[in-house]
Amino acid sequence: MQFALLIYGAEDDAPGYRDETGYDTPAWKEIMARHDAYWAELEAAGAVRGGAGLRPVASARTLRVSAGGARTVHDGPFAETREQLGGFYLIEAPDMEAAVAWARKLPLDTAASIEIRPCFEGEPPA
């Protein structure tokens, strides 16, 4: 069964990850090394299916579809919240408990939330 591990956190809370030159600080390199090790552990267990970190929320666009079908594009995320989706892992696990166990191992240094969501298998229900 596949699960998405969705990582939410406040971009402003990242401890020294970004400076005036971008994401190249020692703190950023250290957390990325920890994520690389986590990815390697997932791979060794045959559990990794995909994943990626996401660029800052300021680079996002949201396509809104109204009830009448009109489509408009807006800068930034759909909702104004303190936490933003920062990245995700797509994993294979036998059940929710195993997916939670993988989520507990995620290398995080700041306050964050990890949503563990099962994926549809085959065709989604009508």
N, C-alpha and C positions, 0 to 999 in steps of 0.2 A: 504494500500500500504506500502511496506517495503522500508526503506532507510538505507543506511550505512552512519554513521557519521565518517569520516576518519580523524584522528587527526595527523597533521604533525607539527613538530618542530625540532629545532636543539638540539641534545642531549647535546651539550656543553653549551647551554643556561639555562639548568635546574638549578634554584637557590638553591644550597645547598642540592639537593635531594640525592646525592651519596657521600659517603666518602670512606675511605680505607677499611671499613668493608662491604660496599655494600649499598643497599637502605634501610637504617634504621635510617635516620636522622629525627630530629623533623620536618623539612620542608616537607620531604617525607610523614611522618605520617599524617601531616595536609592536604596535597593535596589529599591523599588517603581517608581521612575521608570525604572530600568534594565530591569526586567521589562516595563514598558509599551513601551519601545523595542524589546525583543526580540520582543514580541508583534506590534508594528507591522512588524518585519522579516519575521516569519513570514507575516503577512497580505499584505504586498506580494509575497511569493513564491508566494502561493496555497497555503501549506503548513499554515496553522492550521486545526484542526478543533474545538478546545475546550481547556479546561484551567481550573485553579483552584488557588489556595493553600488550604491546609487549616488549620482552627483548631487550637490546641494539643491535644496528645494527651490531656490531662486531660479534655477535653470529649467524648472518644470513648466509644463503647460497642461491645462485641463480642458478637455472637450466636454461641454455640457449639452445634453440632449433634453429639450423641453418635452412636456407631455404631448405637445402637438407635433413633435419631430424636428423642430428647428435645432440647428447645431451651431454653437458659438464656442470660440476658443478664448480662454482666459489665461493670464500669466499666473504661475504658481500653482499650488495644490488646490484641490476642490474645497477643502475645509480649512479654516483657520484654527489650528491647534498648537499646543505647546510641543507635542511630539510629532516627528515626521518619520516616514518610512525611510530608513537609511540603507537597507540592503536585505537580502534574503538568501536562504539556502533551500534548495529543493532536494529532499532526501527520500530514501526508501527505508521503511521500517515496518515490522510485522504488525504493530498496533500503536495506539495513542501513547501508551506508557513508554514504549521504546522511543517514540519521537520526543516525548518530554525529557527522557534521559539524555538524548542528543542535545536538546535545547539547553539543558542545565550546563553543558560543557562549553557553550559559546563563550569566547573570550571577550568580555565587556568590562570596561573600566569606569563607566558612568552609569547613572540611573537610566534604565531602559526597560522596555517591555518586549517580550517575544511572544508573538501570536503563533500558535501551533495549529495550523489548519489543514485538515485532510483534503486531498484533491479528489475530484471525481475520477472514477475508474471507467473507462469506456465512454459511453454516451451519457451526458447529464440527463437527469429526469426532466420530463416535459412539464 
